[in-house]
Amino acid sequence: MKSLSDLELIKEYVRTRDNKYFNILYEKYKNLVTYQIDRYSFSSDLHLKQDLSQNVWLAVLKYLPTFNRDAFLPWLCIICKNKCTDAQRLKKRKPVIYTDYFCSSIESHDYSLSDIKHEQEILSEVVKYSDSLNPTQSITVKLRLEGKSYNEINQMTGIAIGTCQPAYKTAVKKIKKYIEEIYER
């Protein structure tokens, strides 16, 4: 086989879906991707770098059929930089804990040991109650409490964003009502 340009390799891969064309691109640029990830990731974690490299190549595979640029290399470098930037954002993101759903502010009350024990019992019951929600509501609430966005939940579980949002809101209403019932006991 004669030596094909990057654009010819892409066209042949898209036309035939034959992995040999993609493998040529991969072998040609895998060291460059590794270099770009070293440059932009600011991490010494080998596993993270391997994950980023895999994510870059998965993105290339995903968007290769719609590739409509004049040069492959700059596009590949942009994907590398974007994946590293996304990883840094995700690392900096702090988990969101919605304590206002479960108990009032500790700063505004003088709690005794029995009050704290009562709060822990309530939280324990809420966790048990969340398992009794329907599966979509339960997983959506748990992942939102871990700080995941609706988009991330969609990517992780396959649950549509249009389903996640109302499921979460309905579950929170149920949990609030359940907490109010517990407090009335």
N, C-alpha and C positions, 0 to 999 in steps of 0.2 A: 504494500500500500504506500502510495506517495505521501509525503509529509503535507498534512492539511493545516490550514490556518485555524486559529481559534474560532472564527466565525463559521468556517466550513464545518468544523467539528460540531459546533452547536447546531447548525442546520441539519446535519446528518443525524445527530442524536434525536432532535425533535421529530424529524421525518420518520426514522426507523425505530426509535426507542431502544437501540442497540447499545448496551452498556460499554462496549469497547470504545466508543467515541467519548463517552463521559470519563472513562478510566484514563484515557490519554490526557484529557484536561486536568484530571485529578493529579496524576503523576507529575505533570508539568508544573503545577502550581501549589502542591501540598506544602513544600518548604516555604514558599512565600506566605501562605496562610499562617503557618506556624510563626514565622517572623512577625507578621502583622499582629497576631494575637499577643506575642511577647511584648511588642511595642505599645499596644493600646490597653492591655488588660491590667497592668500594674499589679500583677499577682504572681506569687511564686508557687502557687498550688497547681501541681501538674495535672491533677484530675479536672480542675476547673478549666485549664487550658485545653485539655482533650475534649471536654464537653463543648467548649466554645468552637473548637475546630469542627466538631461533628455538626453543631448547629449551623455553622457557616455553609458547610457542604449540603446540608439538608435544605437550607434556604436557596442555594444555587439550583439544586434539583427541582425545587418547587417552582421557582420563577424562571427557569431556563426556557420553558415553552413560550413565555411572553417576552423574552429578551429581544429588545429592538434598538440596541445601541451600536455604535461603530466599533467599540473596543471592549473586550471582555475583562481585561486586567483592571482598569479603573473601577469597573462595576464590582468586581470581586473584592477589591480593597475597601470600597464603601460598605459592602456587606460585613466584612471583618470588623471595621471600625464601629458600625452600628450594633453588632452583636456584643462587642466588648463594652460599649456604652450602656446597652441594656443590662448587661450583667452587673456593672457598677451601680446602676440605679437600683436594681433589685437587692443588691447587697446592702445599700444604704437605707433601704426602706425598713422602717420599724414596724413591728406588728401592731395592729390596731386592736385595742381591747375595749369593748363597749361596756365598761363597768356601770354606766348609768342605767343600763337595762336590768342589772342584777341587784344593785344596792345603792343606797344614797351615799353622798360624799362623806368620807371618814373625817375630813377636816372640819366639817360643820357640826359634828356630834362628839360627845364624850362617850366612848364605848367602854362598857365593862367587858370582862372576860366572857360572861354569858352572852352578851350581845354579839361578840365576835364569833362565838361558837354557833349562835343562831344563824348568822350570816353564812358561815361555812356550810351549815346544814341546808340552807336555802340554795346555795350554789350547787351543792351536791344533788339536790332534787331537780334543779333546772337542767343539769347535765343529763340526769336520768330521763327527764321529760323530753329533752331534745332528741333522744333516741326513739321516742314514740311518734315523732313527726313523720310525715311521709318521706321517703328516701331523698327526693329532690330537695325538700326543705331542710332536712337534717344535714346533708352534705354541703349545701349552700351556706347555711349558718356557720358550720364548723370551719369552712374554708374562708369565709368573710372574717371570722374572728381571728384567723391566722394572718389576716392582712391581704388576702388575695383579692384582686379586682374581678369584676364579672367576666371580663375578657379572659383572664387567667383561669378562672373556674371553667369557662367554656372550653379552653384548650386542654385542660387537665381531664375533664370528665365527659366532654361532648354534649353537655347540657346547654341548650341554646341560651344566649344572653337574654332574649325576650322571655324565657322561662325562669332564669335565675333571679332576676330582679323581683318579679311578683312573688316568687316562692320565698325569697328572703324577707320581704316586707310582711307577708302573711305569717311566716314563722315568728318573726319578732313580735307581732301583735299577739300571737298565741302565747308566747313566752311571757310577755308583759302581763297578760291576763292571768296566767298561771301564777306568776309571782304575787300579784295582788291577792289572789285566793290564798296563797300560803301565808301572807302577812295577816290576813283576816282570821286565820286559825288561832 
